[in-house]
Amino acid sequence: MSLAQFVLIQKPWAKDITEIFDLLKTNPEGLTEKEVRKRQKIYGLNEPPQSQRLHPILQYLSYFLNPLIILLLVVSFLSYIFDNQTSAFIIFATILASVSFTFFQERSAVDATDRLKKLVRNTANVTREGIKKEVPIKYLVPGEIINLSAGDMVPADCRIINSKDFFVNQSSLTGESIPVEKSCMVCSENADLIDQKNMIYFGTSVESGTAKAVVIATGKNTFLGKTFSKFNSIKVETSFDRMIKDHTNLMIKLVIVLVAIIFLINAILKGNILESLAFALAVAVGLTPEMLPAIITANLASGALRMSKKGVIVKYLPSIQNFGAMDILCTDKTGTLTEDKITLIKYLNLEEKNDERILTLAYVISYYQTGLVSSFDRAILAKGAIPGSQAVSNYQKQDEIPFDFVRRRMSVVVSFNNTNLLICKGSLESILSVCKKIKINSSEIEKTLEYEKKIEKIYRDLSSDGFRVIALATKEIKEKKPIYTQADEQDLCFEGFLAFFDPPKKTAKKSLLELQKRGIEIKIISGDNEYVNIKIAKEVGLNIKGVVNGKEIEQLTDEALAVVAEQNNIFVRISPIQKQRIISALKSKNHVVGYLGDGMNDALALRSADVGISVNSAVDITKEAADIVLLRKSLHVLYDGVDEGRKTFKNIEKYLKMGSSSNFGNTFSIVGSSILLPFLPMTSLQLLLNNFLYDLSQIGITLDNVDKEDLLNPTRFEVEKLKNFVLFIGPISSIFDYITFGFLYLYLNASDLLFRTGWFLESILTQVLIIYIIRTKKIPFLESNPNKYLVLISFIIIFLAFFLALGPFKSLFGFVDLPPIFLIALVIIVLSYLAITQLVKSYLIKKNLI
């Protein structure tokens, strides 16, 4: 077999170790240095897979591929060609500012998360040519013999050669927090990841014991590497992406249709094609929301800045808005909802009461055992400090019968009160099978079928409450022996139960309640069993709608899964691929889905979700997949993030509604005036100045307040409601424009210069002040106050407009002085416009049309 075929070994867990050696052309003494160098040339470095990041220049240029940016570039280019350099410069400068701001913000966020990545063990103990040595992990190759002990990170995918009391924590892989025993026993060909007891995988860690293993796969060929390749190829269109795309498509259609109409009307009626084309392009500039990228970026960046002060790194800016739109949050259990810390809760006798004798026995056996020191034992030792630590000196260890996977139990023999006492702990089935007696009220009696049923019922009740249960038994040995064996684990007396629990985070209940108050449904997706998940759900205040396991999901079509995923909220024994399927199914039902996880088994789900959330202690592949990284394992930042997302969306929505409706109304005003008037209603320069001042006034939107009521429900972009807003609110501005036209042209018999000056100021005032009507569903100022900076910017723009139109530089822009009577009429027109718009807005909201 050639070296290139090494990584193609199929189902290594089902092959004998001698066959593995033959396939890999290796042996227990290890490879030679020459052979290692040869294989390094073939397989490359054994490095954790990283996402392929674009060169900074290419990344910067990629932001110009945004549909809205492309639309703005086209308008800027046409403006330049047709001698509107001022317009072209303004638009292009806005594009550069927006793109640059987005680039530097996201670049700095990615750099920050890179710095936060946990340092992993970078050497491995290998045997080469019969000599043990430490070598950098990145130089490992298939066929290497590695030596592992407690605390080691598994540096590659490996097949175990031999082991002793070897337990591996693979929660980052499977979501299961309890260490799994590994051995060299050949497994079934159909064994799944959890049941592959002779395989250890890159990224997991050794909990206890020792082992020798042979490297099967390195680098991109490891399970982690293949998982990364899977999720890195997923390109997901998020809720935010869909919102911008829908709005851009709408604006493109409006620009093309209306600009064409305006050009044809003016070209036919006025006769000057070049002037009409220049005017039409100026209108196109007014219709195109060139400030939208800057408004979006400024909103998202300010939200990211506020969140960073709360211990949250935003890697992908649009994920803030997706936070606000999220209506379902899926979360893993271990390490996210729970502390990932096993705690001993109950130490029960058969009367179902906490018994200090049970606790003392548990403490003694955990204290003296030398094999696996699991999270169970750490929990016992912590709980047993009183009275166990006081009593342990009364017990002297004589011998130990180690745990093994077949027996599922272990024992320690101690001397106590001139008696040798064997203490045994293990699974209920294993302990019951070697018990002849039971202890009731401090007395030993024969084990009967009735008592056995009672023991099994207690076990079921504890399991149903989500506890992990270990049984405890003892036996007095009258004759002291030099060595004790498994044969001594007979005729034991059943003592009681140890019930363990991985507690929920202290902040979990409040945080999830706050999320639910905000209209977000919580769903638990876990690799653990249903009992534990149900218990955790109850502890964190989650109302259980239904429980579905991985085997059931495996049988469902995508369409059926979409229904099941909506109807249930606890999913157990779920694989990484199934997590991804559940999220995709929910998204197919038009939900905006967030996912919270910290294990390698969460990477696919994080990448598939609209917003992926992880923590800084997560494995690297998970942080790479996440949009947002929590610097602290505190869940309260989740609802803070939701609020920030909704604030961001609402302020972006204000700009979209105002800009679209105002521009739409102005366009109808331009169309009508172009038909009715013998001259252009504004010059192209005046239109560009009008649009520039209006755009500057919108900068304050990024700082605006948001009504508390707007934070209570998920925010979704609805194209139909935006269309309604444009169609109902936009024409109102046109009506008052025509009133202004009539007053100027018919009553004042205004010249073209006077007409343009009057409409310029009326247009600026209505466009700048209408934001205070549109920004809230309430009555402005009386029920909802804007941010003071928005008010300040508005008045600065109004002052600047009057200064340019009526000040010393008015002739440069083609303006003239206005008669006092028009200024009085202007105030009446503007106030009437605002009042009518408020009434129409309130009616449309009541009818749920906008």
N, C-alpha and C positions, 0 to 999 in steps of 0.2 A: 504494500500500500504506500502511495506517495505521501509526502508531508502535506500537500494541499488537501488531502482527504481526511486529515486528522479531525478537523472541526465538523466533519460530516458524520461522526459516530452517532448512530441512532439509538436512542433510549439507553444511555450508558448505565442507568440505574438497574436495568434488567439483565446486565451482563456480569459474568464472574470477573473478579479483579485480574485474574491471569489473562483473560481475553482482552481486557482493557490495556494491560501492559503490552500485549502483542500488537494491538492496533496502534498504540502510540509509540511503539518502538522504544520503550523505556523499561526500567526495572527499579526495585526498591532502593538501590544505591544511587539513583538519580542520573541525570544527564551529564555528559562531559561539557566543559566550557566551550569547546569547539562546536559541539552539537547545539548548544544554547545560542551561540552567535549565528549559526546557520539558520536556526528557526526564527530568530529575531528578524532576519532579513525577509522571511516569508510572511510572518504574522504581524510585524510591526510592534509598536509599543503597547503594553498592557495598561492603557490609561482609561479613566472614566470617560464615557462619551460626552462630548460637549456639543451644544447647538452650533450650527454653522452661521456665524455672524458675518454680516456684510462689512466690507471695508467702510470706515467712516464716511468717505466721499460717496460711495455707492449708496450707503444708508441715507445720507442727506438727500441725494438725488431721488431716491425712491419716494420721498414724501411729495414730490411733484406729480406723482402718478394718481393722486387723489382726484376723483372726477370733478369736484368743485374747483380745485386748483387748475385743472386743465381748462375748464370753462373760462375762468378768470384770465388765464394766459392767452386764450384765443381772443377774448375781448380786448385785452391789452395790446396784442399784436395788431389787430385790425385798427384800433385807435391810432397806433403809431403810423401805420401805412397811410391812413387818411388824414394825416397832419394834425392829430390830436395828441401831441406829445405829452402835454400836461396830464391828461387822463391816463395815458399809457404809463407814465412815471408813477403816478399815485397808486394805480392798481398793482404794478409790479413791486413797488416798495412794500405794499401791504402783504403781498404774497411772500416776499423774502423774510419779512419780520415774523410772519406766522410760522413758516417752515423752520426757520432758525430757532425760534423759541421752542417748538415741539421737539426738534432734534436734540438740543442741548438738555432739555428737561428729561427726556427718556434716556438719553445717553448717561446722564449723571445718576439716574435711578438704577440702571443696570450695573454701573460701576459700584454703586453702594451695595447692591446685593452680592456682587462678586466678593467684595471685601468681607461680607458677613458669612460666607460659606465656611462650614466647619472644616477644620483641618483633619484629614484622615491619616491613618497610619500609613507611612510611605515606605516601609520596609517589610519584608517577609522572611521568615526563617525557612531556608530550603536545604535540601540535601543534594549535593553535587559531587559525584565521584566518591560517595560514601562519607563526605565531610559536611557537617552542618555549618551554615554561614548565613549572615544577614545580607540580603540584596534588595535594592529598590524594587518596589512592586512593578513599576513600569517595565522592568526587564524580564518579567516572568514569561514563559512560553508553555504551550501545551506539552505535556510529558514531564514537567517539573514535579519533583517530590517535595511537598511542603509540610512543615511541622506546626501544629496549632495548639494553643493553650488558652486558658481563660483570659478574656480581655482582648484577644486578637480580633481584628477585622478580617473577614474572609477576603483574600486578595484576587480571587478568580473563581470561575465555576470549577468545582472539584468533585471527584469521586473518592469516598473514604476507603483507605486501605485497612486501617485498624484504628480502634478507639477505646478509651476507657472513661466511663461516666461522662460522655461527651454530649453537652447540651448547647444548642444554638438558638439565639434570639433572631427570628426572622420576621419580626412584626413589620419591618419596613417593606417586606416582600408580600406578606399574606394578610397583614392587619391583625394577626393573632399575637397578643402580648405575652403569652406563656411560652417559655423556652421549650424547644422540641428536642427530644433525644435523637441522636444520630448514631448509626452503627454501620458496619460493612456488609450487613445482610443484603442479599440480592432481593430486589423488589419486583412486583408484578409489572409486566409491560404496560398495563393500563393505569398504573399509579399516577395520580395527579400530583401537582407541585407539593401539596401538604404531606402526601404519603410517600414521597421519595426520600426515605429515611437514610439512604446512603449517599445522598447528594447534598452539597453545600454550595451556596451561590454568592457571587460577588456582591458586596454591600451589606451582607448580614454579619453578625458578630458572635463570638464564642462566649457563652455564659459561664461554662465550667467544664472541667475535664480536659483531656488531651486527645489528639488524633494525628494520624499521618494520612495524607491524601495526595492524589495525583491530579494535576491540573488538566482539565478537559478542554476548557475554552478560555480565551483571554480577549480583552478589549471589546471590539464591536460584536464579537461572536458570543459574548456572555449573555445570560438572560437579561441583565440590565441593559446591555448594548442593544439587543434586539427590541426591547421595550421602548428604549429611547428612539430608535429609528421609526418605530410605529407611530408614536405620538408626535414626533417632529415633522412627520409627513402630513399631519392633519392641519388643514387650513380652514378655520372656522369663521363664518360670517357672524359677527355678534349683533346684538340688538342695536348698539350704537352705529355700527357700519350700515345696517339696514335703514336707520333713521336718516343718516346723511345721504345715502344713495337715493332714497325715495324723494327727499326734498330737492336734491340736485336734479333728478329727472323732471320733477314738476317745474322747476325754474327754467331748465333748458327749453322745455316746450313753450312756456310763457314768453321767454325772450325771443325765440325764433318767430312765433306767430305775431306778437304785438309789434316787434321792431319791423317786420316785413310790412305790416299794415301801415305803420307810421311813415315809413319810407315811401311807399306807393302813394299815399294821400298827399304828402308834401311835394313829391316829385311831379305829380300830375297837376295839382292845383297851383303850386308856386313856380314850377317850371325850372328850378335850379337843382339839377340832379346831385352835384357835388355837395352843395349846401344841405340838401335833404339827407344825403347819406351821412354827412358829418353829424347832423342833428339826430339821426336815427341811432348812430353809434353812441352818442352821448346818452340817449334814452336807454340803450342797452347797458351802459355803465350804471345808470340809475337802477335798472331792474336787477342787475346781478348783485347778489349779496357778497360784495368783495370783502366785507369785514367779518363774514361768518367764520373763516378759518382762524382769524385773530381772536374773535369773541370766544370761540370754542376752546382754543388753546389757552387763553388767559383764564377762562373759567376752570378748566381742568387743572392747570398749573397751580392756581391759587388753592384749589381743593387739595392737590397733592402736597402743597406746602403745609397746609393746616393739618393734614393727616400725618405728615412726617414728624410734627411736633408731638403727636400722640403715640409715636412708636410704630408707625406704619410706613413701609416703603412701597410706593406705587411704581411698578416697573413699566406698565403700559397705561398711558394717560386715559384713553377712552374707557378703561375698566371702572373708573370712578362713576361715570354716567351709568354704566351697566349695573353698578351697585344699586343705583336709584331705581332702575327699571326692573330689578330682580323681584320675582314673585314666588320663587321656590329656591330654598337653600338646601342642597344635599350635603350631608356631612358624614365623614367617617366617625367612628366612635372613639377608638383608642388614641389617646394623645390629643384629641380635639375636644370632645365632650367630656372625656375622663382625664384623670391625672396621669394615666399610664403608670399607676402605682398600686400594686396589690396590697390590700389591707385586710387583716384578720378582724372579722366583725363578730362572729359567734364561735363559742367553744362549748358545744352542747353535750350533755349526757342524754341518756335515753328517756329522761323525763322532760327533755326539751328545755332545760334550764342551763344557763352558763355555769360551768363548774370549774373552779380553780384547779382541781386535780387534772382535768383535761388540758388546761392551759400549761400547767407545770410539766406534764408528760411531753406535750408538744415542744415546749421550750428545750427540754433536755435532749430530745432526739435531734432537734435542729442545731443545737449548740455543739453536739459531739460528732455529728456526721461529717465525713471528709470527702464525700462524693459531690454530687450536685448541690450547690448552694443557690437555690432558686429564689425567685421573688416571693414564693410561698414562705420559705425559711426566713427571709429577711422580715417579712410581715409578722411571723411568729415571734422572732427574737425582739422585735420592736414592741409587740403587744405583751410579751411575757416578762417584761422588765419587772412587773409586779404581778404575781409573787415569784415568777420564775427565776430571776437573777438571784433572789435570796436563797432559793432552794437548790440551785444547780450545784453548789459546792457540796451538798449532801450526797450527790450521785457521782460515782467514779466509773469512768468508761472501762469496759473489759474488752469489747470487740464490736465489730460492725459487719453487717451483712449488706453489701451495697445494692443500690437500686439497679434493676435491669428492666428492659422494655417488655420482656415476656411476663415476668411476675407482676410488674406494675406496683411494686412496693419495696420498702427497704426497712432495715431494723438496726437498732443499736442495743447492745447489752451493757447494762450498768449494775454496779453493786449498790445496794441501798438497804439500810437497816439489817445488815448481815445476810441479805438475800440478793441473789442475782435476778435482775428484772430485765426481760426482753420487751422493748417498746417498738411497735411496728406501725408504720403509717403507709397509706397508699390509696388506690381507688377502692370504692365501696365493694365492687365485685371481687376484687382480689382479696381484700381483708375478710369479707364474709366467708369466702371459700375456705379459710384456714381457722375460722373461729368455731369453737365448740360450746363456749359459754358466752353469757352477756352479763354486764354489771348493772344491777338495778338497786337503787338505794344503798349503795356501798357493798352490796352482797352479790356474789357470783352465783348465777343460776344457769340451768341448761338452756341452750338456744333451741327454741321451738319454732315451728312454722308460723305461728301467730306472731311471735316476737320478730321473726325475720321480715314478715310483712310490715310490721310497724316500723322497723328500721328503714325499709325501702320507701315507705310513705314519707318519713321525715326527710329522706334524701330527695324525693321528688318535690316535696314542698319547698325545700331550700333551693333546689335547682330552678324551680318555677319562679322564685323570687330573684333569680339572676345570680345566685351565689355559685362559686366554684367550691366543690365539697371534697374534702379528704377525710377518710375514715381512720380511726385510731384504735389499736388493740394492744393488750399486754399479756405477759405470761411469766409467772415466777418459775425460775429454774433452780432446783434445790442443789444439784451437783455442779460445781464449778468446772468448766472445761477450758482447755487452752485455746481452742478454736471453735467458733460457732458457724454453722452452715445453714443453708436453706431448709434443711431437714428439721431444724429447730423451730421453724415457723409453722408449727402445727399445734392444734388444741389451744388456740389463743382465746382470750376473753375480750369481747367487743366492749370498748370503753365509751366511744362517742364520736362526735363530728367536729371538724374544723371548717368553718364557712368563711370564704374569702370574697372580697369585693373590690373591684377597681372603681374608686369613687368618682363621681362627676366633678368637674371643676367647680370651684365655689362660685364662679361668675356665670356658669352655664345657664342656670335656671333663669336668672334675671335677664341675661343677654338674649336667650331664646324668647322669653316673654316680650321683651322690647321689640324683637324682630317680628313676632306674631302680631303685635299691636300695629305694626307698620304694614300689615297685609302680606307678610311673607310666610309661606308654609314651609315647615321644617320636615325633611325626610332623612332618616338614618340609613346609610348604605354601608354595611360592615361585613367583614370576613368572619366575624364571631358567630356564636350560636344564638338562637332566638331567645333563650331564657335571659342571657346577659343583656341583650339589646332591649328587651321588654323592660327589664328592671331599670336600666339606665334611662329609658324613655320616661318611665314613671318618676324617677328621681329628678329629672330636669323639667318636669311639668308638661311633657308632650302627650297629647291625647292620641291614643293608638287607634288608627283607622283600620289597619290590617297588616298582616305579616306575610311576606313572600320570601321563599328561599331560592338559592341559586339553581337548584335542580329544576324547580318549576319554571324559572325564567328561561332556562336552556331549551325548553320545549315550546316556547312562545314565538310567534312571528313578530316582526317589528310592529305591525299594526296592533296586534293583540297586546303587546308589551306596553304600547302607548296608553292603552286603556287601564291596564293593571297598574302602571306606574302612577297614574293620576289618582287612582282609587285607594292606594295603600301608601303607608308612610314609613314602614320598617322593612328593610331588605337584608336578609341574613345569608351567611355563607356565600358571599358574592365575590366573584373573581374580578380582576382589573378590567377585562374585556366587558364583562357584564355591567360594571359600573358605567363604562362609556356608553353602552347600549341604553341603559336607563336614562342617562342624561340626554342622549340624542332623541329618545322616545318622547321625553317631556318637552323638548324644544320643538318637536314636530307638532305638538299640540299648542303651539304659539305661546309657550311659557318662556320667560327669561330666567335662565337657571344659573345659580352660583354653586360652586363646590368648594368645601373646606376639607383639607386633608394634609397629612404630613409624611405619609409613607410612600415608598417607591411604588406600591400597588395603587397609589392615587394619581400617578402622573398622567395616565390616559384620560381620566375623568377631569382633571384640572385643565388639560388642554382643550377638551371638548366643550367645557362649560363656557357660558357667556362671560363669566368672571371667575377665575381660579384663585383661591386664597390658600396660602400656606404659612408656615411659621419658620423663624430663622433656625430652629433646631432640626428642621426637616432634612432628609437626605438631599444631596445635590440635585438629582434628577427631578425631584419634586419642586424645589425652588426654581429650577430652570423652567418648569412648565407653568408656574403660577404667574398671575398678573399682579398680585399684591402679596407682599410678605410682611407678616406681623413680627415685630421685633420681640414682643413678649407674648407668652401664651395666655393672653387675656382676651376674652371674647367680647368685652364691652366695646372694643374698637370696631366690631362688626356693625353695630347699629349706628355708631358715629359715621362709619363709612357710608352706610345707606343714606343717612341724612345729607352728607356731603354730596353724594351722587344725585339726590333729588333736588338739592339746591342748584347744583350745576345744570341739571336738565331744565329746571324751571327758568333759569336765567337765559339759557340758550333758546328755549321755547319762546320767551318774550321777544327776543331779537327776530326769530323766524316769523312770528305772528305780526309783529309790528312792521318789519321790513317788507314782508310779502304783501300785506294788506295796503300799506301806505304806497308802495311802488305801484301796485296794481291800480289803486285809485288815481294816482298821478298819471299813469299811462292813459287811462280813459279821459282824463282832463286834457292831456296833450292831443289825443286823437280828435276830441271835439273841437278844441280851440284851433287845431290845424285846419279843420274844415270851415269853421265859422269866421276866423279872422283872416284879414288880408296879409298878415305878417306872422312870423314865427312867435309863439307865446314866450319863449326864452331863447337866447342864443345858446349854442353848444357850450361856450365857456361858462355862462351863468348856470346851466344845468349841471356842469361838472362841479362848480363851486358849491351849488346847493347840495349836491350829493356828498361832497367832501365834508362839509360842515355837519350834515346829518349823520354821516358815518362816525365822525368824531364824538358826537353827542352820545353814541351808543356804547362808548367805552365804559361808561359808568354802570352799565348793566351787569358787568362782571362782579361788581361790588354790592349789588342790590340785595336787600333783605327778601326773604321768602316767607310767606304766611305759613304759620304752623300747620294749618289744615292741609296744605299742599305736601306736607311730609308724611302724611298718614297712610298713603296708598302708593303702590308702585307707579312710577311714571312711565308712560308708554307714548311713543310718537304715533299719532294717528293722522294719516294723510287726509282722510275724509274730513276730519274736524278742522284741519288747517285749510282745506279748500273752502269749507263753509265759512270760516273766519274771513278768508280773503274775499269771498263773494258777497258776504253780508256787510262787513265792516269797511272794506275797500271803497265801495261806491258812495259811502257816506262822505268821505273826504272829497270825492268828485263832486257831489252835490254842492258842498260849500265852496269848492273851487269855482264852480259855475256861478254861484252867487257872487263871488268875488269878481269873476269875469264881467258879469252883468253890471255890477256897481262901477267898475273901472271903465268899461267900454261904452256902456249905454248911458250911465248917469254922469260920469265925469268926462265922457268923450275923450278918453286918454289916448295919447300918442303911443307908438310902439315902445318907446323908452320908459314912459310912465307906467304903462301896462306891465312891462316885464319887472320893473322895480316893485310894484305892488304885489304881483303874484309871487315873486321871489320871497318876500317877507312873510306873506300868508302861508306859503308852502313850508318854510322853515319853522314857523311857530306851530303849525298844526302837527308837523312830523315830530318835532322835539317834545312837545307837551303831551302828545297822545300816549306816550309810554306810561304816564301815570294812570291812565285809564286801563291800559292793556296789562300792566304788570300785576294786577290783582283781580280776583273775582269779587272783591268787596268794593265799598265806596272809598276812593282814594283819599288819603290824609285823615279822614274821619274814622275809618275802621282799619286802615292799613297804611303804615308809614314807610316811605322809601328810604333808602340809605342816603345819608347826608351828602356823600360824595356824588351820587347820581344827581341830586338837586343842584349842587354846586356846578357840576359840568354842564348841566342843561342851561343854567343862567349865563354861564360864560359863553356858550355857543350862541345863545340868543343875542347877547351883547355884541359879540363879534359880527353876527349877521347884520345887525342894525348899523354897526360901525362901518362895515364894508359897503352897505347899500346907501347910507346917507352921510357918511363921513367924507373926509377930504380926498379919499381915493376912489370915490364912487364912479368917476368917469372912466377909470381904467377898466371897469367891468361892465360899462354901458348902463349905469344907473343914474337916476335923477332924483331931485327932491320930491317928496310926496306932500300933498295938501293935508292940513290938519284934519279935515272931515274924513279923509280915508283912514287916518290912524284911529279915529274914534270908531269907524265902521269895522276896522280890522279887529279891535278888541271884542266888539259884539259878535262878529263872525266866529272868531276863535273860541270864545266861551260857549256859544251856542253849539258849535261842533263838538266840543268836549262833553257837554251835557247830553246831547242826542246820542252820541256814541256810548256813553255810560248806560243810558236807558236800553238801547238795543243790545248791548253786551249782557246786561242783567237778564233780559228776556231770552236770549239765545242760551245762556247758561242754564236757566230754569227749564228750558226745553231739551237740554243735553245735546245741543247742536254744535257747541264749541267747547 
